[in-house]
Amino acid sequence: GIRDRSPSRGLGDVYKRQMQYRRCGHSGIKLPLISLGLWQNFGGYDPFETARAVLHTAFDLGVTHFDLANNYGPPYGSAEANFGRILKDDLAVYRDELIISTKAGFDMWPGPYGDWGSRKYLVASLDQSLQRMGLDYVDIFYHHRPDPETPLAETMSALDYIVRSGKALYVGISNYYSTELTQQASQILRNLGTPCLIHQPRYNIMDRRIENGLLQTLESAGIGCIAFSVLNQGLLSDKYLGQIPAGSRIAKAHVPMKADHLTDQLLHKISQLNDIALTRGQSLAQMALAWVLRNESVTTALCGASRPEQVEDSVKVLGHLDFSSEELAQIDHIAS
C-alpha cells in the first residue's frame, strides 16, 4: 500500500531512510538514484493490479520519479492512461512529491503530424498526454529523438513554448547521441531562457556510446543524465542463463527483441558478468545498475519492473555502488 503518513512518522523519514538523491545538473531538482520507467509492463495488455502494486512499492521506497512517453503501451497511450488512473485513485494527494515526465518524438498517430519533432506534433502530443494522465502539467517533457528534417530551432522553441504555457515545468532531450547536436540544442534553449534540464540516453555495460564525450558535455553544460536500458533490455540479468522464461521480454510476441539475439557468445559474456556479480553479493541486474550509477555524471537510472520485488531489488543496490579497479577492468574486458 501507499506509505503511512501518520504524524508520528514525519514526512521526510521515507526519503531519508530508503533513497538517495542526486542534483540534476545545475538545476534545483534532485532525482532519486532509481527512477521507475513505464516503457514496458504498464500497457493495456498488462495486468493492471500488478502495475498498481509496482507503482505503490516504488513510491513507498522513495522512488519519486515516474517516466512515461506518449506511445508507451502497447497499445499507444495505454501506459499514460493506466498511470493516470492509479494517480487519480491512489497518488493524487502526493502529486507535489512526484516528478512525472513524458515524451514525444516517435510514431504516435497517422498522418504527417503524429511523429518526429514539429511544433505541431509536440504541442498536440503533450495535450493528449495530459488528458490521458489527468494532469494540468508534467514536471519534465522530452523531445524523444532528434528529427533530421525539422529545424532544431523549431523543436527547441516548441519546448520553450511548452514551459511558458505552463504545460511542463522543465524540458529535456532523449536519444541525442551526437555531442554537437546536444550542445546546439542546449544553447538554443539557454538563449530562449528555458535551459535543458536533462538528457535521457541509453547506457549500460554493453552500450557505452555516451562515453564518446557526451557525458562530459552534459556535465559542463549543467545538464542532468537519466540512463535508460541499464539492463540492456533484460539481457544484463540472470533470467536468460537458463531457459527463456515465459512472460519475459524476449518471449512477448509484441516486443521487437527476439530469442535469436541470444547468441552463444552473448550468453557466455552474460555468464561471466554474472560470476563477478555473485562474488560482489549482488545479482547481475543489481551489478549492472550499480555499474551505471557508480558514475557521478549519471543523475539517475531508469528501471523497469514487472513485479514489486524487482523494484525492491533495485533499491537494495544503493548500499553497494562502489567497484574495485580489478572488477571494473574485468567488466571492461568481458564487455569489449
C-alpha positions in Angstrom: 0.0 0.0 0.0 0.9 3.7 -0.1 3.1 4.8 2.7 1.6 5.5 6.0 1.6 9.3 6.6 0.8 9.2 10.3 2.0 12.4 12.1 4.3 10.3 14.3 6.4 9.2 11.4 7.3 12.6 9.9 7.0 13.1 6.2 10.8 13.1 5.4 11.5 9.7 7.0 10.8 7.6 4.0 13.1 9.6 1.8 15.9 9.7 4.4 15.8 6.0 5.1 15.2 4.4 1.7 16.5 6.5 -1.1 19.5 8.6 -2.2 19.1 11.7 -4.4 21.4 13.5 -6.8 21.1 17.0 -8.1 20.1 17.2 -11.8 22.7 19.2 -13.5 22.8 22.8 -12.3 19.1 22.9 -11.5 17.1 23.0 -8.3 15.8 19.4 -8.9 17.1 16.3 -7.1 16.2 13.0 -8.6 16.2 9.6 -6.8 19.1 7.4 -8.0 16.4 4.9 -9.0 13.6 6.2 -11.3 10.7 4.0 -12.5 10.2 3.7 -16.2 6.8 2.7 -17.6 8.0 1.7 -21.1 7.0 -2.0 -20.6 4.6 -3.7 -18.2 2.1 -0.8 -17.8 0.2 -1.0 -21.1 -3.3 -2.3 -22.0 -2.1 -5.9 -22.3 -0.5 -6.0 -18.8 -2.3 -6.8 -15.5 -3.5 -3.5 -14.1 -3.3 -4.6 -10.5 0.4 -5.6 -10.9 1.2 -2.2 -12.4 -0.5 -0.6 -9.5 1.4 -2.7 -7.0 4.7 -1.8 -8.7 3.9 1.9 -8.5 2.9 1.7 -4.9 6.1 -0.2 -3.9 8.3 2.3 -5.8 6.7 5.3 -4.1 6.9 3.6 -0.7 10.7 3.1 -1.2 11.3 6.8 -2.1 11.2 6.5 -5.9 9.7 9.9 -6.6 10.2 10.0 -10.4 8.0 8.2 -12.9 8.9 8.3 -16.6 6.5 7.8 -19.5 6.1 8.6 -23.2 3.1 9.2 -25.4 3.4 5.8 -27.2 4.3 3.6 -24.2 2.0 0.6 -24.0 1.1 -1.2 -26.1 -1.3 0.0 -27.4 0.0 3.5 -27.7 -1.2 5.8 -24.9 -2.2 3.0 -22.6 0.7 3.4 -20.1 -0.2 7.0 -19.6 -3.9 6.2 -19.3 -3.2 3.4 -16.7 -0.8 5.7 -14.8 -3.4 8.4 -14.8 -6.0 6.1 -13.3 -3.6 5.0 -10.5 -2.6 8.6 -9.9 -6.2 9.7 -9.6 -7.2 6.8 -7.3 -4.1 6.4 -5.1 -1.4 9.1 -5.6 -3.2 12.4 -6.3 -2.7 13.6 -2.8 1.1 13.2 -3.2 1.3 15.0 -6.6 3.8 17.6 -5.2 6.1 14.8 -4.1 6.4 13.4 -7.6 8.3 14.1 -10.7 6.3 12.9 -13.7 7.8 13.0 -17.2 6.6 12.2 -20.7 7.9 12.5 -24.2 7.0 12.8 -27.9 9.2 12.1 -30.9 8.3 8.6 -32.2 5.3 7.4 -34.1 2.0 8.2 -32.3 -0.9 8.8 -34.8 -1.4 8.5 -38.6 -0.6 11.3 -41.0 2.3 13.8 -41.2 1.7 15.4 -37.8 2.0 12.4 -35.5 5.8 11.8 -35.4 9.2 13.4 -35.2 9.8 17.0 -34.0 7.5 19.7 -35.4 6.0 22.2 -33.0 2.5 21.0 -34.2 3.3 17.4 -33.1 5.0 18.2 -29.8 2.3 20.6 -28.5 -0.6 18.4 -29.6 1.0 15.2 -28.2 1.6 16.8 -24.8 -2.1 18.0 -24.7 -3.1 14.4 -25.4 -0.7 13.1 -22.7 -2.0 15.5 -20.1 -5.6 14.4 -20.9 -4.7 10.7 -20.6 -3.0 11.2 -17.2 -5.5 13.7 -15.8 -2.8 16.3 -15.2 -2.5 20.0 -15.6 1.2 19.8 -16.3 4.1 17.4 -16.3 7.3 18.1 -14.5 9.6 17.1 -17.5 8.7 17.0 -21.2 11.2 15.5 -23.6 11.8 15.5 -27.3 12.2 11.8 -27.6 14.6 11.6 -30.6 16.3 14.1 -33.0 14.4 14.9 -36.2 16.8 15.3 -39.2 14.2 17.2 -41.2 12.7 19.7 -38.8 15.0 22.7 -37.9 16.4 22.2 -34.4 15.3 25.8 -33.6 11.7 24.9 -34.2 11.8 21.8 -32.0 13.6 23.7 -29.2 11.3 26.7 -29.4 8.4 24.3 -29.1 9.9 23.0 -25.8 10.4 26.6 -24.7 6.7 27.4 -25.6 5.5 24.4 -23.7 7.2 25.5 -20.5 6.0 29.1 -20.9 2.4 27.8 -21.5 2.5 26.0 -18.1 2.2 22.5 -19.6 5.7 21.4 -18.3 8.0 22.7 -15.6 11.2 21.6 -17.3 12.3 20.1 -20.7 14.8 17.6 -21.8 16.0 15.6 -24.8 16.4 11.9 -25.3 18.4 9.8 -27.8 20.5 12.8 -28.9 23.8 10.8 -29.1 25.7 13.5 -31.1 27.7 15.7 -28.8 27.5 18.5 -31.3 23.7 18.3 -31.7 23.3 18.2 -27.9 25.4 21.3 -27.5 23.4 23.1 -30.2 20.0 22.1 -28.6 21.3 23.2 -25.2 22.5 26.5 -26.5 19.2 27.3 -28.3 17.2 26.5 -25.1 19.6 28.6 -23.0 19.2 31.5 -25.3 15.4 31.2 -25.1 15.6 31.3 -21.3 14.4 27.7 -20.8 17.5 25.6 -20.0 17.7 21.9 -20.9 17.2 20.1 -17.5 18.1 16.6 -18.5 19.2 14.2 -21.3 17.9 10.6 -21.5 20.3 8.3 -23.3 20.7 4.6 -23.4 23.7 3.5 -21.3 24.7 0.1 -19.9 27.8 -2.2 -19.6 27.4 -3.3 -23.2 26.4 0.1 -24.7 28.8 2.8 -23.8 28.4 5.2 -26.7 27.7 8.2 -24.4 31.3 7.8 -23.1 32.3 9.4 -26.5 32.3 12.8 -24.9 28.6 13.2 -24.4 28.7 12.6 -20.6 31.4 15.3 -20.2 29.3 17.7 -22.4 26.3 17.2 -20.2 28.3 17.8 -17.1 30.0 21.0 -18.4 26.6 22.3 -19.7 24.9 21.6 -16.3 22.5 19.1 -17.8 21.5 16.0 -15.8 21.6 12.5 -17.2 19.0 9.8 -16.8 20.2 6.5 -18.2 17.7 4.1 -19.8 18.1 0.4 -20.8 20.6 0.0 -17.9 19.9 -3.8 -18.0 20.2 -3.9 -21.8 16.5 -4.8 -22.1 16.9 -7.6 -19.5 20.0 -9.2 -21.1 22.1 -8.0 -18.1 20.3 -10.2 -15.7 20.4 -13.9 -14.9 17.0 -14.7 -16.4 18.3 -15.8 -19.8 21.1 -18.1 -18.4 18.6 -21.0 -18.3 15.5 -21.5 -20.5 13.9 -18.3 -21.8 11.2 -17.6 -19.1 7.6 -17.3 -20.1 6.5 -13.7 -19.8 10.0 -12.3 -20.3 10.6 -9.5 -22.8 12.0 -11.9 -25.4 9.0 -14.2 -25.1 6.4 -11.5 -25.6 5.0 -11.5 -29.1 4.6 -7.7 -29.4 8.2 -6.9 -28.3 10.8 -6.3 -31.1 13.5 -8.3 -29.3 13.7 -12.0 -30.3 15.4 -15.1 -29.0 17.9 -15.3 -31.8 19.5 -12.2 -30.2 20.8 -14.6 -27.6 23.9 -15.9 -29.3 26.3 -18.4 -27.5 28.9 -15.6 -27.4 26.5 -13.2 -25.7 25.3 -15.8 -23.2 29.0 -16.5 -22.4 29.5 -12.9 -21.6 26.4 -12.7 -19.5 27.5 -15.8 -17.6 31.0 -14.2 -16.9 29.4 -11.0 -15.7 27.1 -13.0 -13.5 30.1 -14.6 -11.8 31.5 -11.2 -11.0 28.1 -10.1 -9.6 27.9 -13.1 -7.4 31.3 -12.5 -5.8 30.0 -9.0 -5.1 27.0 -10.4 -3.3 24.7 -9.0 -6.0 22.5 -10.3 -8.8 23.7 -9.5 -12.3 20.8 -7.0 -12.6 21.9 -5.3 -9.4 25.5 -5.1 -10.5 24.6 -3.7 -13.9 22.6 -1.0 -12.2 25.4 -0.2 -9.7 27.8 0.0 -12.7 25.8 2.8 -14.3 25.2 4.6 -11.0 28.8 4.5 -9.9 29.4 7.3 -12.4 28.5 10.6 -10.7 27.7 12.2 -14.1 24.6 9.9 -14.2 21.9 11.6 -12.1 19.5 8.6 -12.0 19.0 5.2 -13.6 15.6 4.3 -15.2 14.5 0.9 -14.1 11.6 -1.1 -15.4 9.7 -3.6 -13.3 7.2 -6.3 -14.0 6.6 -7.0 -10.3 7.1 -5.2 -7.0 10.1 -7.4 -5.9 12.1 -6.1 -8.8 11.8 -2.5 -7.5 12.9 -3.7 -4.1 15.9 -5.4 -5.6 16.8 -2.3 -7.5 16.7 -0.1 -4.4 18.9 -2.5 -2.5 21.7 -1.7 -4.9 22.2 1.7 -3.3 24.2 0.2 -0.5 26.8 -1.1 -2.8 27.7 1.2 -5.7 31.5 1.0 -5.4 33.7 -1.2 -7.6 37.3 -2.2 -7.2 39.6 -1.3 -10.1 40.0 -5.0 -10.7 36.2 -5.5 -11.0 36.0 -2.6 -13.4 38.8 -4.0 -15.5 37.2 -7.4 -15.6 33.9 -6.0 -16.7 35.6 -3.9 -19.4 37.4 -6.9 -20.7 34.2 -9.1 -20.9 32.1 -6.4 -22.4 34.6 -5.3 -25.1 
